[in-house]
Amino acid sequence: MVIVRYTIDTLPKTSKEELALLRELAKRPDSEIDYSDIPATTQEELAEFRPARLKIGFYREPVETK
């Protein structure tokens, strides 16, 4: 298996057709999204999640929200 990596500078350009499809999908309500092929996540799994640390020009520590 080949691992492909991109940076912000090396991402392939989005075609006009892809942009049109994304705009159409963005107009759909969430109720039309089919989640049936996504396995359920347990509370224990959710507790293990951590925020992603992305470097886009600078680094900022995630802010806790209430």
CHARMM-style PDB file with segment names, atoms N, HN, CA, C and O in Angstrom:
ATOM      1  N   MET     1       0.842  -1.178   0.000  1.00  0.00      PROA
ATOM      2  CA  MET     1       0.000   0.000   0.000  1.00  0.00      PROA
ATOM      3  C   MET     1       0.889   1.243   0.000  1.00  0.00      PROA
ATOM      4  O   MET     1       1.871   1.309   0.739  1.00  0.00      PROA
ATOM      5  N   VAL     2       0.549   2.207  -0.813  1.00  0.00      PROA
ATOM      6  HN  VAL     2      -0.249   2.154  -1.414  1.00  0.00      PROA
ATOM      7  CA  VAL     2       1.307   3.436  -0.926  1.00  0.00      PROA
ATOM      8  C   VAL     2       0.637   4.503  -0.074  1.00  0.00      PROA
ATOM      9  O   VAL     2      -0.578   4.688  -0.142  1.00  0.00      PROA
ATOM     10  N   ILE     3       1.426   5.201   0.725  1.00  0.00      PROA
ATOM     11  HN  ILE     3       2.413   5.051   0.781  1.00  0.00      PROA
ATOM     12  CA  ILE     3       0.911   6.305   1.528  1.00  0.00      PROA
ATOM     13  C   ILE     3       1.130   7.593   0.749  1.00  0.00      PROA
ATOM     14  O   ILE     3       2.248   7.896   0.331  1.00  0.00      PROA
ATOM     15  N   VAL     4       0.065   8.340   0.560  1.00  0.00      PROA
ATOM     16  HN  VAL     4      -0.843   8.094   0.900  1.00  0.00      PROA
ATOM     17  CA  VAL     4       0.137   9.611  -0.160  1.00  0.00      PROA
ATOM     18  C   VAL     4      -0.021  10.719   0.860  1.00  0.00      PROA
ATOM     19  O   VAL     4      -0.936  10.692   1.682  1.00  0.00      PROA
ATOM     20  N   ARG     5       0.868  11.691   0.804  1.00  0.00      PROA
ATOM     21  HN  ARG     5       1.611  11.714   0.136  1.00  0.00      PROA
ATOM     22  CA  ARG     5       0.799  12.814   1.739  1.00  0.00      PROA
ATOM     23  C   ARG     5       0.718  14.114   0.967  1.00  0.00      PROA
ATOM     24  O   ARG     5       1.372  14.288  -0.061  1.00  0.00      PROA
ATOM     25  N   TYR     6      -0.093  15.021   1.478  1.00  0.00      PROA
ATOM     26  HN  TYR     6      -0.625  14.880   2.313  1.00  0.00      PROA
ATOM     27  CA  TYR     6      -0.230  16.330   0.880  1.00  0.00      PROA
ATOM     28  C   TYR     6      -0.006  17.391   1.943  1.00  0.00      PROA
ATOM     29  O   TYR     6      -0.213  17.144   3.131  1.00  0.00      PROA
ATOM     30  N   THR     7       0.411  18.556   1.519  1.00  0.00      PROA
ATOM     31  HN  THR     7       0.579  18.757   0.554  1.00  0.00      PROA
ATOM     32  CA  THR     7       0.439  19.733   2.377  1.00  0.00      PROA
ATOM     33  C   THR     7      -0.552  20.725   1.768  1.00  0.00      PROA
ATOM     34  O   THR     7      -1.091  20.484   0.688  1.00  0.00      PROA
ATOM     35  N   ILE     8      -0.784  21.815   2.446  1.00  0.00      PROA
ATOM     36  HN  ILE     8      -0.346  22.010   3.324  1.00  0.00      PROA
ATOM     37  CA  ILE     8      -1.686  22.840   1.911  1.00  0.00      PROA
ATOM     38  C   ILE     8      -1.195  23.288   0.527  1.00  0.00      PROA
ATOM     39  O   ILE     8      -2.000  23.564  -0.363  1.00  0.00      PROA
ATOM     40  N   ASP     9       0.124  23.356   0.355  1.00  0.00      PROA
ATOM     41  HN  ASP     9       0.777  23.132   1.078  1.00  0.00      PROA
ATOM     42  CA  ASP     9       0.690  23.827  -0.904  1.00  0.00      PROA
ATOM     43  C   ASP     9       0.651  22.788  -2.017  1.00  0.00      PROA
ATOM     44  O   ASP     9       0.707  23.151  -3.192  1.00  0.00      PROA
ATOM     45  N   THR    10       0.555  21.496  -1.674  1.00  0.00      PROA
ATOM     46  HN  THR    10       0.509  21.202  -0.720  1.00  0.00      PROA
ATOM     47  CA  THR    10       0.620  20.461  -2.700  1.00  0.00      PROA
ATOM     48  C   THR    10      -0.714  19.755  -2.948  1.00  0.00      PROA
ATOM     49  O   THR    10      -0.765  18.784  -3.703  1.00  0.00      PROA
ATOM     50  N   LEU    11      -1.790  20.231  -2.323  1.00  0.00      PROA
ATOM     51  HN  LEU    11      -1.748  21.020  -1.709  1.00  0.00      PROA
ATOM     52  CA  LEU    11      -3.098  19.629  -2.579  1.00  0.00      PROA
ATOM     53  C   LEU    11      -3.478  19.806  -4.038  1.00  0.00      PROA
ATOM     54  O   LEU    11      -3.258  20.876  -4.606  1.00  0.00      PROA
ATOM     55  N   PRO    12      -4.046  18.775  -4.656  1.00  0.00      PROA
ATOM     56  CA  PRO    12      -4.490  18.950  -6.044  1.00  0.00      PROA
ATOM     57  C   PRO    12      -5.646  19.947  -6.106  1.00  0.00      PROA
ATOM     58  O   PRO    12      -6.440  20.049  -5.171  1.00  0.00      PROA
ATOM     59  N   LYS    13      -5.729  20.671  -7.206  1.00  0.00      PROA
ATOM     60  HN  LYS    13      -5.084  20.588  -7.965  1.00  0.00      PROA
ATOM     61  CA  LYS    13      -6.799  21.655  -7.383  1.00  0.00      PROA
ATOM     62  C   LYS    13      -8.142  20.943  -7.515  1.00  0.00      PROA
ATOM     63  O   LYS    13      -8.227  19.852  -8.078  1.00  0.00      PROA
ATOM     64  N   THR    14      -9.190  21.577  -6.989  1.00  0.00      PROA
ATOM     65  HN  THR    14      -9.121  22.464  -6.532  1.00  0.00      PROA
ATOM     66  CA  THR    14     -10.542  21.038  -7.096  1.00  0.00      PROA
ATOM     67  C   THR    14     -11.119  21.451  -8.447  1.00  0.00      PROA
ATOM     68  O   THR    14     -11.067  22.623  -8.819  1.00  0.00      PROA
ATOM     69  N   SER    15     -11.666  20.487  -9.173  1.00  0.00      PROA
ATOM     70  HN  SER    15     -11.708  19.535  -8.871  1.00  0.00      PROA
ATOM     71  CA  SER    15     -12.221  20.781 -10.496  1.00  0.00      PROA
ATOM     72  C   SER    15     -13.563  21.501 -10.367  1.00  0.00      PROA
ATOM     73  O   SER    15     -14.172  21.511  -9.297  1.00  0.00      PROA
ATOM     74  N   LYS    16     -14.013  22.099 -11.459  1.00  0.00      PROA
ATOM     75  HN  LYS    16     -13.519  22.091 -12.328  1.00  0.00      PROA
ATOM     76  CA  LYS    16     -15.311  22.785 -11.462  1.00  0.00      PROA
ATOM     77  C   LYS    16     -16.435  21.810 -11.163  1.00  0.00      PROA
ATOM     78  O   LYS    16     -17.399  22.164 -10.483  1.00  0.00      PROA
ATOM     79  N   GLU    17     -16.322  20.572 -11.668  1.00  0.00      PROA
ATOM     80  HN  GLU    17     -15.540  20.284 -12.220  1.00  0.00      PROA
ATOM     81  CA  GLU    17     -17.348  19.561 -11.418  1.00  0.00      PROA
ATOM     82  C   GLU    17     -17.389  19.175  -9.940  1.00  0.00      PROA
ATOM     83  O   GLU    17     -18.464  19.018  -9.362  1.00  0.00      PROA
ATOM     84  N   GLU    18     -16.215  19.027  -9.338  1.00  0.00      PROA
ATOM     85  HN  GLU    18     -15.342  19.155  -9.808  1.00  0.00      PROA
ATOM     86  CA  GLU    18     -16.159  18.680  -7.914  1.00  0.00      PROA
ATOM     87  C   GLU    18     -16.734  19.806  -7.068  1.00  0.00      PROA
ATOM     88  O   GLU    18     -17.470  19.551  -6.115  1.00  0.00      PROA
ATOM     89  N   LEU    19     -16.403  21.054  -7.409  1.00  0.00      PROA
ATOM     90  HN  LEU    19     -15.805  21.261  -8.184  1.00  0.00      PROA
ATOM     91  CA  LEU    19     -16.954  22.193  -6.673  1.00  0.00      PROA
ATOM     92  C   LEU    19     -18.473  22.252  -6.787  1.00  0.00      PROA
ATOM     93  O   LEU    19     -19.163  22.534  -5.808  1.00  0.00      PROA
ATOM     94  N   ALA    20     -18.988  21.988  -7.975  1.00  0.00      PROA
ATOM     95  HN  ALA    20     -18.428  21.759  -8.770  1.00  0.00      PROA
ATOM     96  CA  ALA    20     -20.439  21.996  -8.180  1.00  0.00      PROA
ATOM     97  C   ALA    20     -21.100  20.911  -7.330  1.00  0.00      PROA
ATOM     98  O   ALA    20     -22.139  21.152  -6.714  1.00  0.00      PROA
ATOM     99  N   LEU    21     -20.505  19.718  -7.294  1.00  0.00      PROA
ATOM    100  HN  LEU    21     -19.662  19.522  -7.794  1.00  0.00      PROA
ATOM    101  CA  LEU    21     -21.042  18.630  -6.478  1.00  0.00      PROA
ATOM    102  C   LEU    21     -21.016  18.995  -4.997  1.00  0.00      PROA
ATOM    103  O   LEU    21     -21.992  18.760  -4.285  1.00  0.00      PROA
ATOM    104  N   LEU    22     -19.911  19.566  -4.526  1.00  0.00      PROA
ATOM    105  HN  LEU    22     -19.118  19.757  -5.104  1.00  0.00      PROA
ATOM    106  CA  LEU    22     -19.815  19.961  -3.117  1.00  0.00      PROA
ATOM    107  C   LEU    22     -20.844  21.026  -2.758  1.00  0.00      PROA
ATOM    108  O   LEU    22     -21.414  20.999  -1.667  1.00  0.00      PROA
ATOM    109  N   ARG    23     -21.082  21.959  -3.668  1.00  0.00      PROA
ATOM    110  HN  ARG    23     -20.619  21.981  -4.554  1.00  0.00      PROA
ATOM    111  CA  ARG    23     -22.098  22.994  -3.407  1.00  0.00      PROA
ATOM    112  C   ARG    23     -23.495  22.386  -3.311  1.00  0.00      PROA
ATOM    113  O   ARG    23     -24.296  22.784  -2.465  1.00  0.00      PROA
ATOM    114  N   GLU    24     -23.780  21.425  -4.180  1.00  0.00      PROA
ATOM    115  HN  GLU    24     -23.130  21.102  -4.868  1.00  0.00      PROA
ATOM    116  CA  GLU    24     -25.080  20.754  -4.135  1.00  0.00      PROA
ATOM    117  C   GLU    24     -25.233  19.956  -2.835  1.00  0.00      PROA
ATOM    118  O   GLU    24     -26.291  19.985  -2.207  1.00  0.00      PROA
ATOM    119  N   LEU    25     -24.184  19.250  -2.440  1.00  0.00      PROA
ATOM    120  HN  LEU    25     -23.324  19.226  -2.951  1.00  0.00      PROA
ATOM    121  CA  LEU    25     -24.238  18.481  -1.198  1.00  0.00      PROA
ATOM    122  C   LEU    25     -24.415  19.391   0.016  1.00  0.00      PROA
ATOM    123  O   LEU    25     -25.106  19.030   0.968  1.00  0.00      PROA
ATOM    124  N   ALA    26     -23.799  20.557  -0.017  1.00  0.00      PROA
ATOM    125  HN  ALA    26     -23.238  20.850  -0.791  1.00  0.00      PROA
ATOM    126  CA  ALA    26     -23.900  21.493   1.108  1.00  0.00      PROA
ATOM    127  C   ALA    26     -25.327  22.008   1.291  1.00  0.00      PROA
ATOM    128  O   ALA    26     -25.706  22.411   2.390  1.00  0.00      PROA
ATOM    129  N   LYS    27     -26.108  21.996   0.227  1.00  0.00      PROA
ATOM    130  HN  LYS    27     -25.800  21.669  -0.666  1.00  0.00      PROA
ATOM    131  CA  LYS    27     -27.498  22.471   0.300  1.00  0.00      PROA
ATOM    132  C   LYS    27     -28.436  21.447   0.929  1.00  0.00      PROA
ATOM    133  O   LYS    27     -29.530  21.800   1.369  1.00  0.00      PROA
ATOM    134  N   ARG    28     -28.021  20.185   0.974  1.00  0.00      PROA
ATOM    135  HN  ARG    28     -27.132  19.898   0.616  1.00  0.00      PROA
ATOM    136  CA  ARG    28     -28.889  19.132   1.502  1.00  0.00      PROA
ATOM    137  C   ARG    28     -28.967  19.200   3.027  1.00  0.00      PROA
ATOM    138  O   ARG    28     -27.980  19.533   3.683  1.00  0.00      PROA
ATOM    139  N   PRO    29     -30.127  18.890   3.588  1.00  0.00      PROA
ATOM    140  CA  PRO    29     -30.226  18.853   5.051  1.00  0.00      PROA
ATOM    141  C   PRO    29     -29.503  17.628   5.613  1.00  0.00      PROA
ATOM    142  O   PRO    29     -29.342  16.622   4.922  1.00  0.00      PROA
ATOM    143  N   ASP    30     -29.077  17.721   6.849  1.00  0.00      PROA
ATOM    144  HN  ASP    30     -29.208  18.538   7.410  1.00  0.00      PROA
ATOM    145  CA  ASP    30     -28.386  16.610   7.508  1.00  0.00      PROA
ATOM    146  C   ASP    30     -29.227  15.344   7.541  1.00  0.00      PROA
ATOM    147  O   ASP    30     -28.688  14.237   7.565  1.00  0.00      PROA
ATOM    148  N   SER    31     -30.551  15.501   7.542  1.00  0.00      PROA
ATOM    149  HN  SER    31     -30.989  16.399   7.523  1.00  0.00      PROA
ATOM    150  CA  SER    31     -31.437  14.338   7.617  1.00  0.00      PROA
ATOM    151  C   SER    31     -31.316  13.441   6.376  1.00  0.00      PROA
ATOM    152  O   SER    31     -31.744  12.287   6.405  1.00  0.00      PROA
ATOM    153  N   GLU    32     -30.748  13.955   5.308  1.00  0.00      PROA
ATOM    154  HN  GLU    32     -30.401  14.892   5.283  1.00  0.00      PROA
ATOM    155  CA  GLU    32     -30.578  13.152   4.097  1.00  0.00      PROA
ATOM    156  C   GLU    32     -29.249  12.396   4.060  1.00  0.00      PROA
ATOM    157  O   GLU    32     -28.978  11.679   3.097  1.00  0.00      PROA
ATOM    158  N   ILE    33     -28.421  12.546   5.090  1.00  0.00      PROA
ATOM    159  HN  ILE    33     -28.641  13.128   5.872  1.00  0.00      PROA
ATOM    160  CA  ILE    33     -27.136  11.855   5.113  1.00  0.00      PROA
ATOM    161  C   ILE    33     -27.334  10.435   5.617  1.00  0.00      PROA
ATOM    162  O   ILE    33     -27.957  10.216   6.655  1.00  0.00      PROA
ATOM    163  N   ASP    34     -26.801   9.477   4.878  1.00  0.00      PROA
ATOM    164  HN  ASP    34     -26.295   9.655   4.034  1.00  0.00      PROA
ATOM    165  CA  ASP    34     -26.907   8.061   5.238  1.00  0.00      PROA
ATOM    166  C   ASP    34     -25.692   7.653   6.070  1.00  0.00      PROA
ATOM    167  O   ASP    34     -24.579   7.565   5.551  1.00  0.00      PROA
ATOM    168  N   TYR    35     -25.906   7.407   7.346  1.00  0.00      PROA
ATOM    169  HN  TYR    35     -26.810   7.478   7.768  1.00  0.00      PROA
ATOM    170  CA  TYR    35     -24.835   7.008   8.258  1.00  0.00      PROA
ATOM    171  C   TYR    35     -24.799   5.499   8.492  1.00  0.00      PROA
ATOM    172  O   TYR    35     -24.066   5.034   9.365  1.00  0.00      PROA
ATOM    173  N   SER    36     -25.562   4.737   7.741  1.00  0.00      PROA
ATOM    174  HN  SER    36     -26.157   5.115   7.031  1.00  0.00      PROA
ATOM    175  CA  SER    36     -25.721   3.314   8.034  1.00  0.00      PROA
ATOM    176  C   SER    36     -24.423   2.511   7.890  1.00  0.00      PROA
ATOM    177  O   SER    36     -24.302   1.440   8.485  1.00  0.00      PROA
ATOM    178  N   ASP    37     -23.460   3.000   7.121  1.00  0.00      PROA
ATOM    179  HN  ASP    37     -23.558   3.870   6.638  1.00  0.00      PROA
ATOM    180  CA  ASP    37     -22.216   2.252   6.940  1.00  0.00      PROA
ATOM    181  C   ASP    37     -21.120   2.692   7.915  1.00  0.00      PROA
ATOM    182  O   ASP    37     -19.985   2.226   7.820  1.00  0.00      PROA
ATOM    183  N   ILE    38     -21.451   3.581   8.847  1.00  0.00      PROA
ATOM    184  HN  ILE    38     -22.373   3.960   8.924  1.00  0.00      PROA
ATOM    185  CA  ILE    38     -20.471   4.053   9.827  1.00  0.00      PROA
ATOM    186  C   ILE    38     -20.740   3.346  11.151  1.00  0.00      PROA
ATOM    187  O   ILE    38     -21.853   3.425  11.672  1.00  0.00      PROA
ATOM    188  N   PRO    39     -19.738   2.651  11.709  1.00  0.00      PROA
ATOM    189  CA  PRO    39     -19.971   1.960  12.974  1.00  0.00      PROA
ATOM    190  C   PRO    39     -20.228   2.943  14.115  1.00  0.00      PROA
ATOM    191  O   PRO    39     -19.697   4.053  14.126  1.00  0.00      PROA
ATOM    192  N   ALA    40     -21.037   2.525  15.056  1.00  0.00      PROA
ATOM    193  HN  ALA    40     -21.468   1.624  15.048  1.00  0.00      PROA
ATOM    194  CA  ALA    40     -21.337   3.364  16.218  1.00  0.00      PROA
ATOM    195  C   ALA    40     -20.082   3.575  17.051  1.00  0.00      PROA
ATOM    196  O   ALA    40     -19.226   2.694  17.127  1.00  0.00      PROA
ATOM    197  N   THR    41     -19.974   4.747  17.677  1.00  0.00      PROA
ATOM    198  HN  THR    41     -20.670   5.462  17.616  1.00  0.00      PROA
ATOM    199  CA  THR    41     -18.845   5.072  18.540  1.00  0.00      PROA
ATOM    200  C   THR    41     -19.317   5.027  19.986  1.00  0.00      PROA
ATOM    201  O   THR    41     -20.334   5.626  20.335  1.00  0.00      PROA
ATOM    202  N   THR    42     -18.577   4.317  20.820  1.00  0.00      PROA
ATOM    203  HN  THR    42     -17.751   3.830  20.536  1.00  0.00      PROA
ATOM    204  CA  THR    42     -18.947   4.215  22.231  1.00  0.00      PROA
ATOM    205  C   THR    42     -18.483   5.450  22.995  1.00  0.00      PROA
ATOM    206  O   THR    42     -17.638   6.204  22.513  1.00  0.00      PROA
ATOM    207  N   GLN    43     -19.034   5.651  24.179  1.00  0.00      PROA
ATOM    208  HN  GLN    43     -19.720   5.038  24.571  1.00  0.00      PROA
ATOM    209  CA  GLN    43     -18.613   6.765  25.032  1.00  0.00      PROA
ATOM    210  C   GLN    43     -17.133   6.639  25.400  1.00  0.00      PROA
ATOM    211  O   GLN    43     -16.435   7.647  25.512  1.00  0.00      PROA
ATOM    212  N   GLU    44     -16.656   5.416  25.588  1.00  0.00      PROA
ATOM    213  HN  GLU    44     -17.222   4.597  25.498  1.00  0.00      PROA
ATOM    214  CA  GLU    44     -15.254   5.196  25.930  1.00  0.00      PROA
ATOM    215  C   GLU    44     -14.350   5.634  24.771  1.00  0.00      PROA
ATOM    216  O   GLU    44     -13.309   6.254  24.987  1.00  0.00      PROA
ATOM    217  N   GLU    45     -14.759   5.306  23.546  1.00  0.00      PROA
ATOM    218  HN  GLU    45     -15.604   4.802  23.371  1.00  0.00      PROA
ATOM    219  CA  GLU    45     -13.977   5.727  22.383  1.00  0.00      PROA
ATOM    220  C   GLU    45     -13.984   7.255  22.246  1.00  0.00      PROA
ATOM    221  O   GLU    45     -12.954   7.860  21.948  1.00  0.00      PROA
ATOM    222  N   LEU    46     -15.136   7.865  22.462  1.00  0.00      PROA
ATOM    223  HN  LEU    46     -15.973   7.374  22.704  1.00  0.00      PROA
ATOM    224  CA  LEU    46     -15.217   9.319  22.382  1.00  0.00      PROA
ATOM    225  C   LEU    46     -14.336   9.991  23.425  1.00  0.00      PROA
ATOM    226  O   LEU    46     -13.751  11.042  23.159  1.00  0.00      PROA
ATOM    227  N   ALA    47     -14.235   9.396  24.607  1.00  0.00      PROA
ATOM    228  HN  ALA    47     -14.710   8.542  24.822  1.00  0.00      PROA
ATOM    229  CA  ALA    47     -13.413   9.969  25.670  1.00  0.00      PROA
ATOM    230  C   ALA    47     -11.929   9.957  25.311  1.00  0.00      PROA
ATOM    231  O   ALA    47     -11.160  10.753  25.849  1.00  0.00      PROA
ATOM    232  N   GLU    48     -11.517   9.061  24.405  1.00  0.00      PROA
ATOM    233  HN  GLU    48     -12.142   8.415  23.968  1.00  0.00      PROA
ATOM    234  CA  GLU    48     -10.113   8.972  24.012  1.00  0.00      PROA
ATOM    235  C   GLU    48      -9.727   9.966  22.921  1.00  0.00      PROA
ATOM    236  O   GLU    48      -8.538  10.168  22.675  1.00  0.00      PROA
ATOM    237  N   PHE    49     -10.701  10.590  22.265  1.00  0.00      PROA
ATOM    238  HN  PHE    49     -11.667  10.426  22.465  1.00  0.00      PROA
ATOM    239  CA  PHE    49     -10.399  11.525  21.182  1.00  0.00      PROA
ATOM    240  C   PHE    49      -9.673  12.745  21.708  1.00  0.00      PROA
ATOM    241  O   PHE    49      -9.956  13.225  22.806  1.00  0.00      PROA
ATOM    242  N   ARG    50      -8.743  13.238  20.924  1.00  0.00      PROA
ATOM    243  HN  ARG    50      -8.513  12.847  20.033  1.00  0.00      PROA
ATOM    244  CA  ARG    50      -8.006  14.456  21.241  1.00  0.00      PROA
ATOM    245  C   ARG    50      -8.071  15.370  20.018  1.00  0.00      PROA
ATOM    246  O   ARG    50      -8.176  14.885  18.891  1.00  0.00      PROA
ATOM    247  N   PRO    51      -8.008  16.679  20.227  1.00  0.00      PROA
ATOM    248  CA  PRO    51      -8.051  17.587  19.088  1.00  0.00      PROA
ATOM    249  C   PRO    51      -6.836  17.387  18.179  1.00  0.00      PROA
ATOM    250  O   PRO    51      -5.732  17.113  18.648  1.00  0.00      PROA
ATOM    251  N   ALA    52      -7.058  17.528  16.888  1.00  0.00      PROA
ATOM    252  HN  ALA    52      -7.955  17.751  16.506  1.00  0.00      PROA
ATOM    253  CA  ALA    52      -5.946  17.439  15.940  1.00  0.00      PROA
ATOM    254  C   ALA    52      -5.111  18.702  16.049  1.00  0.00      PROA
ATOM    255  O   ALA    52      -5.645  19.797  16.222  1.00  0.00      PROA
ATOM    256  N   ARG    53      -3.836  18.549  15.950  1.00  0.00      PROA
ATOM    257  HN  ARG    53      -3.402  17.659  15.809  1.00  0.00      PROA
ATOM    258  CA  ARG    53      -2.944  19.707  15.974  1.00  0.00      PROA
ATOM    259  C   ARG    53      -2.439  19.924  14.549  1.00  0.00      PROA
ATOM    260  O   ARG    53      -1.630  19.155  14.031  1.00  0.00      PROA
ATOM    261  N   LEU    54      -2.929  20.972  13.945  1.00  0.00      PROA
ATOM    262  HN  LEU    54      -3.587  21.597  14.366  1.00  0.00      PROA
ATOM    263  CA  LEU    54      -2.562  21.282  12.575  1.00  0.00      PROA
ATOM    264  C   LEU    54      -1.622  22.475  12.569  1.00  0.00      PROA
ATOM    265  O   LEU    54      -1.835  23.446  13.294  1.00  0.00      PROA
ATOM    266  N   LYS    55      -0.603  22.399  11.765  1.00  0.00      PROA
ATOM    267  HN  LYS    55      -0.430  21.609  11.176  1.00  0.00      PROA
ATOM    268  CA  LYS    55       0.301  23.534  11.625  1.00  0.00      PROA
ATOM    269  C   LYS    55      -0.009  24.217  10.307  1.00  0.00      PROA
ATOM    270  O   LYS    55       0.323  23.713   9.234  1.00  0.00      PROA
ATOM    271  N   ILE    56      -0.639  25.355  10.402  1.00  0.00      PROA
ATOM    272  HN  ILE    56      -0.909  25.765  11.273  1.00  0.00      PROA
ATOM    273  CA  ILE    56      -0.958  26.140   9.215  1.00  0.00      PROA
ATOM    274  C   ILE    56      -0.402  27.545   9.464  1.00  0.00      PROA
ATOM    275  O   ILE    56      -1.131  28.463   9.840  1.00  0.00      PROA
ATOM    276  N   GLY    57       0.859  27.679   9.253  1.00  0.00      PROA
ATOM    277  HN  GLY    57       1.451  26.933   8.948  1.00  0.00      PROA
ATOM    278  CA  GLY    57       1.494  28.974   9.451  1.00  0.00      PROA
ATOM    279  C   GLY    57       1.924  29.233  10.885  1.00  0.00      PROA
ATOM    280  O   GLY    57       2.978  29.826  11.110  1.00  0.00      PROA
ATOM    281  N   PHE    58       1.140  28.806  11.850  1.00  0.00      PROA
ATOM    282  HN  PHE    58       0.283  28.324  11.667  1.00  0.00      PROA
ATOM    283  CA  PHE    58       1.473  28.981  13.252  1.00  0.00      PROA
ATOM    284  C   PHE    58       0.752  27.910  14.054  1.00  0.00      PROA
ATOM    285  O   PHE    58      -0.140  27.232  13.544  1.00  0.00      PROA
ATOM    286  N   TYR    59       1.142  27.767  15.292  1.00  0.00      PROA
ATOM    287  HN  TYR    59       1.866  28.318  15.706  1.00  0.00      PROA
ATOM    288  CA  TYR    59       0.518  26.755  16.150  1.00  0.00      PROA
ATOM    289  C   TYR    59      -0.260  27.459  17.244  1.00  0.00      PROA
ATOM    290  O   TYR    59       0.244  28.384  17.880  1.00  0.00      PROA
ATOM    291  N   ARG    60      -1.481  27.020  17.459  1.00  0.00      PROA
ATOM    292  HN  ARG    60      -1.890  26.269  16.942  1.00  0.00      PROA
ATOM    293  CA  ARG    60      -2.297  27.568  18.545  1.00  0.00      PROA
ATOM    294  C   ARG    60      -2.846  26.395  19.351  1.00  0.00      PROA
ATOM    295  O   ARG    60      -3.399  25.447  18.792  1.00  0.00      PROA
ATOM    296  N   GLU    61      -2.688  26.470  20.649  1.00  0.00      PROA
ATOM    297  HN  GLU    61      -2.239  27.240  21.102  1.00  0.00      PROA
ATOM    298  CA  GLU    61      -3.209  25.420  21.536  1.00  0.00      PROA
ATOM    299  C   GLU    61      -4.737  25.463  21.491  1.00  0.00      PROA
ATOM    300  O   GLU    61      -5.311  26.552  21.521  1.00  0.00      PROA
ATOM    301  N   PRO    62      -5.417  24.305  21.419  1.00  0.00      PROA
ATOM    302  CA  PRO    62      -6.880  24.297  21.414  1.00  0.00      PROA
ATOM    303  C   PRO    62      -7.448  24.956  22.678  1.00  0.00      PROA
ATOM    304  O   PRO    62      -6.898  24.814  23.770  1.00  0.00      PROA
ATOM    305  N   VAL    63      -8.545  25.667  22.506  1.00  0.00      PROA
ATOM    306  HN  VAL    63      -8.992  25.782  21.618  1.00  0.00      PROA
ATOM    307  CA  VAL    63      -9.192  26.362  23.608  1.00  0.00      PROA
ATOM    308  C   VAL    63     -10.318  25.514  24.142  1.00  0.00      PROA
ATOM    309  O   VAL    63     -11.133  25.010  23.370  1.00  0.00      PROA
ATOM    310  N   GLU    64     -10.379  25.345  25.461  1.00  0.00      PROA
ATOM    311  HN  GLU    64      -9.716  25.755  26.088  1.00  0.00      PROA
ATOM    312  CA  GLU    64     -11.469  24.596  26.094  1.00  0.00      PROA
ATOM    313  C   GLU    64     -12.753  25.422  26.025  1.00  0.00      PROA
ATOM    314  O   GLU    64     -12.732  26.621  26.300  1.00  0.00      PROA
ATOM    315  N   THR    65     -13.864  24.790  25.661  1.00  0.00      PROA
ATOM    316  HN  THR    65     -13.881  23.816  25.437  1.00  0.00      PROA
ATOM    317  CA  THR    65     -15.146  25.459  25.665  1.00  0.00      PROA
ATOM    318  C   THR    65     -16.058  24.779  26.668  1.00  0.00      PROA
ATOM    319  O   THR    65     -15.898  23.594  26.964  1.00  0.00      PROA
ATOM    320  N   LYS    66     -17.006  25.528  27.184  1.00  0.00      PROA
ATOM    321  HN  LYS    66     -17.135  26.490  26.943  1.00  0.00      PROA
ATOM    322  CA  LYS    66     -17.923  24.972  28.189  1.00  0.00      PROA
ATOM    323  C   LYS    66     -19.223  24.624  27.567  1.00  0.00      PROA
ATOM    324  OT1 LYS    66     -20.125  24.143  28.251  1.00  0.00      PROA
TER     325      LYS     66
END
